[in-house]
Amino acid sequence: MEGRVQDGQDLSPNPGNSMDFAGINYLAVLVAALASFFVGWPWYMIFGKSWAKALGKGPDNPSRPEPKPFIVLGLCLLVMAYVLAGFIGHLGQGQVTIRNGIISGLFAWAGFVVTTMAVNYTFQGRPLSLTLIDAGHYLVVLIVMGAIIGWFGV
C-alpha cells in the first residue's frame, strides 16, 4: 500500500514501510501470563458462590478441582499474552505503552472474548450471570496483560 503523497512528500506515518512492528518482549509475555493466572483466584473467591450456582453446582454436589483445567488455563494465558503482545507491537515503535496496552486489551476483549462467550453461552443455555462472571474475569485478565506488556515495552 502506497503512502499519501502531497507536493512530492510522503505523508504516511512510516514512509517507505507498509508496517512498523515494534517487536515482542518475551519476558513481558511470561510475566503477563503468570499475573493473569493469579487474577482468577481473587475473582472467583469473590464470585465463586454465584459462579457455582450458575453452573448448577452447590454444597450438595461440590466438585474437586482437577489439575487439567489449570494446565490448559496456563497454556491458553501464555498464548493470549503472546497474541496481545503481537497486537500491541503492531502499533509500532514507541507505541508499546501501558495506555496502549490497556486499550488493546479492552479492544481484544470487546471484539473477540465477550462476543464469543456471549454466543457460546447463549447457545448452551447458560445463565447470563455465568456469562457476566466469566467475561468479567477475562476483561480483568486482558487489562492486566496489556498493562504489563505495555509497562515492559519491547
CYANA upper distance limits for C-alpha pairs under 8 A (distance plus 0.5 A):
  1 MET  CA     18 SER  CA      6.83
  2 GLU  CA     18 SER  CA      8.09
  3 GLY  CA     10 ASP  CA      6.67
  3 GLY  CA     11 LEU  CA      7.10
  3 GLY  CA     12 SER  CA      5.28
  3 GLY  CA     15 PRO  CA      7.13
  3 GLY  CA     16 GLY  CA      8.05
  4 ARG  CA     10 ASP  CA      6.27
  4 ARG  CA     11 LEU  CA      5.72
  4 ARG  CA     12 SER  CA      5.91
  5 VAL  CA      9 GLN  CA      5.85
  5 VAL  CA     10 ASP  CA      5.03
  5 VAL  CA     11 LEU  CA      6.19
  5 VAL  CA     12 SER  CA      8.16
  6 GLN  CA     10 ASP  CA      7.20
  6 GLN  CA     11 LEU  CA      7.48
 10 ASP  CA     15 PRO  CA      6.50
 11 LEU  CA     15 PRO  CA      7.58
 14 ASN  CA     18 SER  CA      7.53
 14 ASN  CA     19 MET  CA      7.77
 14 ASN  CA     20 ASP  CA      7.49
 19 MET  CA     90 HIS  CA      8.11
 19 MET  CA     92 GLY  CA      8.23
 20 ASP  CA     90 HIS  CA      7.08
 20 ASP  CA     91 LEU  CA      7.85
 20 ASP  CA     92 GLY  CA      5.32
 20 ASP  CA     93 GLN  CA      7.17
 21 PHE  CA     89 GLY  CA      6.09
 21 PHE  CA     90 HIS  CA      5.20
 21 PHE  CA     91 LEU  CA      7.35
 21 PHE  CA     92 GLY  CA      5.39
 21 PHE  CA     93 GLN  CA      7.15
 22 ALA  CA     89 GLY  CA      5.28
 22 ALA  CA     90 HIS  CA      6.83
 22 ALA  CA     91 LEU  CA      7.82
 22 ALA  CA     92 GLY  CA      5.34
 22 ALA  CA     93 GLN  CA      5.12
 22 ALA  CA     94 GLY  CA      8.01
 22 ALA  CA     95 GLN  CA      8.38
 22 ALA  CA     96 VAL  CA      8.05
 22 ALA  CA    154 VAL  CA      7.34
 23 GLY  CA     86 GLY  CA      7.78
 23 GLY  CA     89 GLY  CA      5.75
 23 GLY  CA     90 HIS  CA      8.12
 23 GLY  CA    154 VAL  CA      6.64
 24 ILE  CA     29 VAL  CA      8.47
 24 ILE  CA     82 TYR  CA      8.36
 24 ILE  CA     85 ALA  CA      6.43
 24 ILE  CA     86 GLY  CA      6.83
 24 ILE  CA     89 GLY  CA      6.72
 24 ILE  CA    154 VAL  CA      6.31
 25 ASN  CA     29 VAL  CA      6.99
 25 ASN  CA     85 ALA  CA      8.12
 25 ASN  CA    149 ILE  CA      8.10
 25 ASN  CA    152 PHE  CA      7.89
 25 ASN  CA    153 GLY  CA      7.32
 25 ASN  CA    154 VAL  CA      5.38
 26 TYR  CA     30 LEU  CA      6.79
 26 TYR  CA     82 TYR  CA      8.32
 27 LEU  CA     31 VAL  CA      6.64
 28 ALA  CA     32 ALA  CA      6.35
 28 ALA  CA    148 ILE  CA      7.04
 28 ALA  CA    149 ILE  CA      5.66
 28 ALA  CA    152 PHE  CA      6.27
 28 ALA  CA    153 GLY  CA      8.24
 29 VAL  CA     33 ALA  CA      6.62
 29 VAL  CA     78 LEU  CA      7.38
 29 VAL  CA     81 ALA  CA      5.77
 29 VAL  CA     82 TYR  CA      6.10
 29 VAL  CA     85 ALA  CA      7.36
 29 VAL  CA    145 MET  CA      8.47
 29 VAL  CA    149 ILE  CA      7.10
 30 LEU  CA     34 LEU  CA      6.69
 30 LEU  CA     78 LEU  CA      7.20
 30 LEU  CA     81 ALA  CA      8.12
 31 VAL  CA     35 ALA  CA      6.49
 31 VAL  CA    148 ILE  CA      7.95
 32 ALA  CA     36 SER  CA      6.51
 32 ALA  CA     81 ALA  CA      6.76
 32 ALA  CA    144 VAL  CA      7.54
 32 ALA  CA    145 MET  CA      5.20
 32 ALA  CA    146 GLY  CA      8.26
 32 ALA  CA    148 ILE  CA      6.21
 32 ALA  CA    149 ILE  CA      7.09
 33 ALA  CA     37 PHE  CA      6.65
 33 ALA  CA     74 GLY  CA      7.80
 33 ALA  CA     77 LEU  CA      5.67
 33 ALA  CA     78 LEU  CA      5.64
 33 ALA  CA     80 MET  CA      8.27
 33 ALA  CA     81 ALA  CA      6.30
 33 ALA  CA    145 MET  CA      7.39
 34 LEU  CA     38 PHE  CA      7.17
 34 LEU  CA     74 GLY  CA      8.26
 34 LEU  CA     77 LEU  CA      8.46
 35 ALA  CA     39 VAL  CA      7.00
 35 ALA  CA    144 VAL  CA      7.98
 35 ALA  CA    145 MET  CA      8.12
 36 SER  CA     40 GLY  CA      7.68
 36 SER  CA     77 LEU  CA      7.70
 36 SER  CA    141 VAL  CA      5.67
 36 SER  CA    142 LEU  CA      8.36
 36 SER  CA    144 VAL  CA      7.08
 36 SER  CA    145 MET  CA      7.07
 37 PHE  CA     41 TRP  CA      8.42
 37 PHE  CA     73 LEU  CA      8.11
 37 PHE  CA     74 GLY  CA      7.08
 37 PHE  CA     77 LEU  CA      7.66
 38 PHE  CA     42 PRO  CA      8.19
 39 VAL  CA     43 TRP  CA      6.85
 39 VAL  CA    137 HIS  CA      8.28
 39 VAL  CA    140 VAL  CA      8.01
 39 VAL  CA    141 VAL  CA      7.08
 40 GLY  CA     44 TYR  CA      6.32
 40 GLY  CA    137 HIS  CA      7.30
 41 TRP  CA     45 MET  CA      6.50
 42 PRO  CA     46 ILE  CA      6.64
 43 TRP  CA     47 PHE  CA      6.70
 43 TRP  CA     48 GLY  CA      8.27
 43 TRP  CA    137 HIS  CA      7.12
 44 TYR  CA     48 GLY  CA      5.01
 44 TYR  CA     51 TRP  CA      8.16
 47 PHE  CA     51 TRP  CA      6.41
 47 PHE  CA    133 ILE  CA      7.55
 48 GLY  CA     52 ALA  CA      6.48
 49 LYS  CA     53 LYS  CA      6.60
 49 LYS  CA     58 GLY  CA      8.38
 50 SER  CA     54 ALA  CA      6.61
 50 SER  CA    129 SER  CA      8.27
 50 SER  CA    130 LEU  CA      8.44
 51 TRP  CA     55 LEU  CA      6.82
 51 TRP  CA    129 SER  CA      8.12
 51 TRP  CA    130 LEU  CA      6.43
 51 TRP  CA    133 ILE  CA      7.35
 52 ALA  CA     56 GLY  CA      6.69
 52 ALA  CA     57 LYS  CA      5.38
 52 ALA  CA     58 GLY  CA      6.65
 53 LYS  CA     57 LYS  CA      5.93
 53 LYS  CA     58 GLY  CA      6.56
 54 ALA  CA    126 ARG  CA      8.10
 54 ALA  CA    127 PRO  CA      6.74
 54 ALA  CA    129 SER  CA      7.15
 54 ALA  CA    130 LEU  CA      6.11
 55 LEU  CA    126 ARG  CA      8.31
 55 LEU  CA    130 LEU  CA      7.87
 57 LYS  CA     61 ASN  CA      6.26
 57 LYS  CA     62 PRO  CA      6.64
 57 LYS  CA     63 SER  CA      8.06
 58 GLY  CA     62 PRO  CA      6.18
 66 GLU  CA     70 PHE  CA      8.17
 67 PRO  CA     71 ILE  CA      6.79
 68 LYS  CA     72 VAL  CA      6.72
 69 PRO  CA     73 LEU  CA      6.46
 70 PHE  CA     74 GLY  CA      6.59
 71 ILE  CA     75 LEU  CA      6.80
 72 VAL  CA     76 CYS  CA      6.52
 73 LEU  CA     77 LEU  CA      6.51
 74 GLY  CA     78 LEU  CA      6.85
 75 LEU  CA     79 VAL  CA      6.93
 76 CYS  CA     80 MET  CA      6.51
 77 LEU  CA     81 ALA  CA      6.48
 78 LEU  CA     82 TYR  CA      6.63
 79 VAL  CA     83 VAL  CA      6.64
 80 MET  CA     84 LEU  CA      6.55
 81 ALA  CA     85 ALA  CA      6.51
 81 ALA  CA    145 MET  CA      6.81
 82 TYR  CA     86 GLY  CA      6.77
 83 VAL  CA     87 PHE  CA      6.80
 84 LEU  CA     88 ILE  CA      6.69
 84 LEU  CA    104 SER  CA      7.92
 84 LEU  CA    105 GLY  CA      7.53
 84 LEU  CA    108 ALA  CA      8.26
 84 LEU  CA    145 MET  CA      8.31
 84 LEU  CA    146 GLY  CA      7.59
 85 ALA  CA     89 GLY  CA      6.36
 85 ALA  CA    146 GLY  CA      8.13
 85 ALA  CA    149 ILE  CA      6.87
 86 GLY  CA     90 HIS  CA      6.66
 87 PHE  CA     91 LEU  CA      7.54
 87 PHE  CA    104 SER  CA      7.70
 88 ILE  CA     92 GLY  CA      8.37
 88 ILE  CA     95 GLN  CA      8.14
 88 ILE  CA     96 VAL  CA      6.56
 88 ILE  CA    100 ASN  CA      7.59
 88 ILE  CA    101 GLY  CA      6.71
 88 ILE  CA    104 SER  CA      6.99
 88 ILE  CA    150 GLY  CA      8.29
 89 GLY  CA     93 GLN  CA      8.16
 89 GLY  CA     95 GLN  CA      8.04
 89 GLY  CA     96 VAL  CA      6.73
 89 GLY  CA    154 VAL  CA      8.47
 91 LEU  CA     95 GLN  CA      6.25
 91 LEU  CA     96 VAL  CA      7.66
 92 GLY  CA     96 VAL  CA      7.87
 95 GLN  CA    100 ASN  CA      7.39
 96 VAL  CA    100 ASN  CA      6.90
 96 VAL  CA    101 GLY  CA      7.23
 96 VAL  CA    149 ILE  CA      8.10
 96 VAL  CA    150 GLY  CA      5.53
 96 VAL  CA    151 TRP  CA      8.33
 96 VAL  CA    153 GLY  CA      5.84
 96 VAL  CA    154 VAL  CA      7.56
 97 THR  CA    101 GLY  CA      6.41
 97 THR  CA    147 ALA  CA      8.26
 97 THR  CA    149 ILE  CA      8.30
 97 THR  CA    150 GLY  CA      4.56
 97 THR  CA    151 TRP  CA      6.45
 97 THR  CA    153 GLY  CA      6.91
 98 ILE  CA    102 ILE  CA      6.66
 98 ILE  CA    146 GLY  CA      7.39
 98 ILE  CA    147 ALA  CA      5.19
 98 ILE  CA    148 ILE  CA      7.50
 98 ILE  CA    149 ILE  CA      7.76
 98 ILE  CA    150 GLY  CA      4.53
 98 ILE  CA    151 TRP  CA      5.53
 99 ARG  CA    103 ILE  CA      6.72
 99 ARG  CA    147 ALA  CA      7.55
 99 ARG  CA    150 GLY  CA      7.64
100 ASN  CA    104 SER  CA      6.41
100 ASN  CA    146 GLY  CA      8.13
100 ASN  CA    150 GLY  CA      7.29
101 GLY  CA    105 GLY  CA      6.62
101 GLY  CA    143 ILE  CA      8.07
101 GLY  CA    145 MET  CA      8.15
101 GLY  CA    146 GLY  CA      4.38
101 GLY  CA    147 ALA  CA      5.65
101 GLY  CA    148 ILE  CA      8.12
101 GLY  CA    149 ILE  CA      6.90
101 GLY  CA    150 GLY  CA      5.32
102 ILE  CA    106 LEU  CA      6.71
102 ILE  CA    142 LEU  CA      8.07
102 ILE  CA    143 ILE  CA      5.56
102 ILE  CA    144 VAL  CA      7.95
102 ILE  CA    145 MET  CA      8.31
102 ILE  CA    146 GLY  CA      5.17
102 ILE  CA    147 ALA  CA      5.72
102 ILE  CA    150 GLY  CA      8.24
103 ILE  CA    107 PHE  CA      6.72
103 ILE  CA    143 ILE  CA      8.34
103 ILE  CA    146 GLY  CA      8.08
104 SER  CA    108 ALA  CA      6.59
104 SER  CA    146 GLY  CA      7.14
105 GLY  CA    109 TRP  CA      6.59
105 GLY  CA    139 LEU  CA      8.31
105 GLY  CA    142 LEU  CA      5.21
105 GLY  CA    143 ILE  CA      5.70
105 GLY  CA    145 MET  CA      7.69
105 GLY  CA    146 GLY  CA      5.75
106 LEU  CA    110 ALA  CA      6.56
106 LEU  CA    139 LEU  CA      7.49
106 LEU  CA    142 LEU  CA      7.30
106 LEU  CA    143 ILE  CA      6.95
107 PHE  CA    111 GLY  CA      6.25
108 ALA  CA    112 PHE  CA      6.12
108 ALA  CA    113 VAL  CA      7.30
108 ALA  CA    142 LEU  CA      8.19
109 TRP  CA    113 VAL  CA      5.19
109 TRP  CA    114 VAL  CA      6.39
109 TRP  CA    138 TYR  CA      7.69
109 TRP  CA    139 LEU  CA      6.51
109 TRP  CA    142 LEU  CA      7.27
110 ALA  CA    114 VAL  CA      6.14
110 ALA  CA    115 THR  CA      7.17
111 GLY  CA    115 THR  CA      6.87
112 PHE  CA    116 THR  CA      6.46
113 VAL  CA    117 MET  CA      6.60
113 VAL  CA    135 ALA  CA      7.81
113 VAL  CA    138 TYR  CA      7.99
114 VAL  CA    118 ALA  CA      6.40
114 VAL  CA    135 ALA  CA      6.16
115 THR  CA    119 VAL  CA      6.83
116 THR  CA    120 ASN  CA      6.61
117 MET  CA    121 TYR  CA      6.24
117 MET  CA    131 THR  CA      7.28
117 MET  CA    135 ALA  CA      7.56
118 ALA  CA    122 THR  CA      6.43
118 ALA  CA    131 THR  CA      7.04
119 VAL  CA    123 PHE  CA      6.73
120 ASN  CA    124 GLN  CA      6.59
121 TYR  CA    125 GLY  CA      6.61
121 TYR  CA    126 ARG  CA      5.55
121 TYR  CA    127 PRO  CA      8.07
121 TYR  CA    131 THR  CA      7.07
122 THR  CA    126 ARG  CA      6.47
122 THR  CA    127 PRO  CA      8.32
126 ARG  CA    130 LEU  CA      7.26
126 ARG  CA    131 THR  CA      7.94
127 PRO  CA    131 THR  CA      7.30
128 LEU  CA    132 LEU  CA      6.69
129 SER  CA    133 ILE  CA      6.65
130 LEU  CA    134 ASP  CA      6.59
131 THR  CA    135 ALA  CA      6.23
132 LEU  CA    136 GLY  CA      6.23
133 ILE  CA    137 HIS  CA      6.79
134 ASP  CA    138 TYR  CA      7.03
135 ALA  CA    139 LEU  CA      6.68
136 GLY  CA    140 VAL  CA      6.90
137 HIS  CA    141 VAL  CA      6.70
138 TYR  CA    142 LEU  CA      6.50
139 LEU  CA    143 ILE  CA      6.72
140 VAL  CA    144 VAL  CA      6.56
141 VAL  CA    145 MET  CA      6.58
142 LEU  CA    146 GLY  CA      6.41
143 ILE  CA    147 ALA  CA      6.56
144 VAL  CA    148 ILE  CA      6.66
145 MET  CA    149 ILE  CA      6.56
146 GLY  CA    150 GLY  CA      6.43
147 ALA  CA    151 TRP  CA      6.42
148 ILE  CA    152 PHE  CA      6.62
149 ILE  CA    153 GLY  CA      6.63
